[in-house]
Amino acid sequence: MIEQLFSKSNLEEAQASFNIKHNSAGYDGVLLSDVFEYFDLNREEIISSILEHKYVCKKTMLSEMLNYKGKRRIIAKMCSIDRYISRLLEQVLAKKFDVLFSDYSYAYRKNYGVTKAVEQIKEYIKDNDFVCFVDIQDFFDEIDHELLLKEVKKYIKDEDIIYLITCFLKCEIEYDYISSIKNKGIIQGNSLSPLLSNIFLNSLDKHLENKDVSFVRFADNIYMFFKTKDRAYNYLNHMNQVLKARYDLQINKGKSGIFPSHDIIYLGYRIEKNKNHYEIIKVKREKLQYYSSWYISPLRYSHHQYHIINDGILRKKDYHILFENDEQKVNLPIEVVDHINIHSQVVFTSSFFNLMNQKKLVVNLFDQQGNYIGQFIPNNQTKAVYTTLKQANIYQDKEHRLMIAKKMVNASIHNERSNMKYYHKKTKDKQLLQEIEKITQQLQLVNEAKTYEELLLIEARAKQIYYNSLQFFIKDEDFIFDKRTRQPPQDNINALISFGNTILYNLIANEIYKTSLDIRIGYLHASNARKQSLNLDLADIFKPIIIDRTIFTIIHKKIISNKHFEQKENGIYLNKEGKSIFIHQINKKLYQHINYNGISSTYYTIIRNNIYVLQQHINNNQKLKFYKYQ
């Protein structure tokens, strides 16, 4: 089959299939338009490596994206040459397997597709009152490699082809800065994967055919039609057993079930009876409706932070989160949620927390003054003991801890001074220049600090100088700032600083929870009895650039005013409208694109990068460098 793989006709077919209109590069930097020439130049070497079973797929980058439905998907970015080879392989295998597939398998096949699947469903509905719908839980991610290869080997005896398929299955992947060898599942974004998924379930299709079941399978969606509800239920149980026993797969219980055959939507279509005939009607895609007081970040990748500032009830409904109060009900698809922040009086159901636990989502709780109360953390959040021990050892090592703390303080003071320099360029204020000189002196002292206590004193002095300088570049009668006050804040600016800092603390905490780092062990803020310390350390670096810059912007542009604050319990706090505006503006700042290390990045990405840098330093003693505004 190797001859077929690299035949002239197969090469030309692959080249024609590549859309180079939007010419992009693979993970290896090779443009799609150049991959054909690259292959020609390295043809003999590539073919020899396959025949000698020495071919190795280069690293595949995984990333999360949202499709038009708002659903989260993990896709792969392969090297261009691997993408080309997998296309060649897919074309050869497709010709071999397509004739072996069931006529009732409609996905990822030429001359099949959604339209024909729905036409077949229409015929079934005429004689069947019930449909048993089965959705396979995390199908692509849960495919067992050995079971898949066993199915392939039933029809393919060429060891070179088997080797090449195995290479693409067990490739090196990088996801969220962590590299690993894939030992389960098939990656989405590889042209070979859809075909492999059909091969994996081909025996299931044949099983249903032998049972004389009226069915349509479209990828991991299986529709089975029956005259009676009892028989439909029997097959739901049967499919559950078969998937577990033969394929090591699970039914998605939140989506699967028994339904009247004319009541559900099939692959985006509804089938309605009109007198004596049935009509296929395309279902209009409804835009997702969000509660007016919920502010979300731009739909970029998966970083969705939801803030609920109105009272209501949160519960699970089907596979959605349902928020409701006296005004309205709103469904929030779980796929677009990263974490939820509660700033109001909200009632929760046990099913809601069960869903949060299942999807590994964090829920943060704040009181009406914006003070952090606590959080729900899924019980399946695991931590590597190795990293925790390394963190603890560094914490006890005075010199090492001091080194890390110095770098944090250095970055923090640098970013504070950057704000001061920025506004000095605008105001040319001589007093502000004097304050810049003062904070520069403190910055120079950081590296000279001999003890942790001395470093803390330098940091405190610098912060006092910084806050004293605010009076020089905030000129608004609604925002008079004298000094930093907390618990409670005594003026509008302090209210903004306190609320904004709390948002940042918890955003960074949520990102730390996704790593193997222990949030309890910090290096600048003493751990002691604190439940969280590390997020406070890292937040100090980003406060000036993300929170303070946002505050200055919304004041100068008159986005926020005195009407957005209220007096409570001897302090000044943001009201609901003020919180909504401020949260929205913070999110805009988080997703602002800047140049960082020669790459266009958002501040959100930079935060994640800094957490990763710290983790790598702790585990592997790699160079430590925190973000400094340029």
ABEGO torsion letter per residue (X at the ends): XAAAAABAAAAAAAAAABBAABBBBBAAGBBAAAAAAAAAAAAAAAAAAAAAGABBBBBBBBBBBBBAAGBBBBBBBBBAAAAAAAAAAAAAAAAAAAAABBAABABGBBGBEAAAAAAAAAAAAAABABBBBBBBBGAAAABBAAAAAAAAAAABABAAAAAAAAAAAABBBBBGGBBBBBABEBBBGBAAAAAAAAAAAAAAAAAAAAAGBBBBBBEABBBBBBABAAAAAAAAAAAAAAAAAAAGBBBBAAABEBBBAAABBBGGBBBBBBEABBBBBBBBBBBBBBBAABBBBBBBEABBBBBBABBEBBBBBEABBBBBBAABBBBBBAAABABBBBABBBBBBAAAAAAAAAAGBBBBBBBAAGBBAEBBBBAABBBBAAAAAAAAAAAABAAAAAAAAAAAAAAAAAAAAAAAAAAAAAAGBAAAAAAAAAAAAAAAAAAABABAAAAAAAAAAAAAAAAAAAAAABBBAABBBABBBBOBBABAAAAAAAAAAAAAAAAAAAAAAABABBAABBAABBAEABABAAAAAAAAAAAAAAAAAAAAAAAAAGABBAAABBBBGGBBBBBAAAAAAAAAAAAAAAABBBBBGGBBBBAAAAAAAAAAAAAAAAAAGBBBBBBBBX
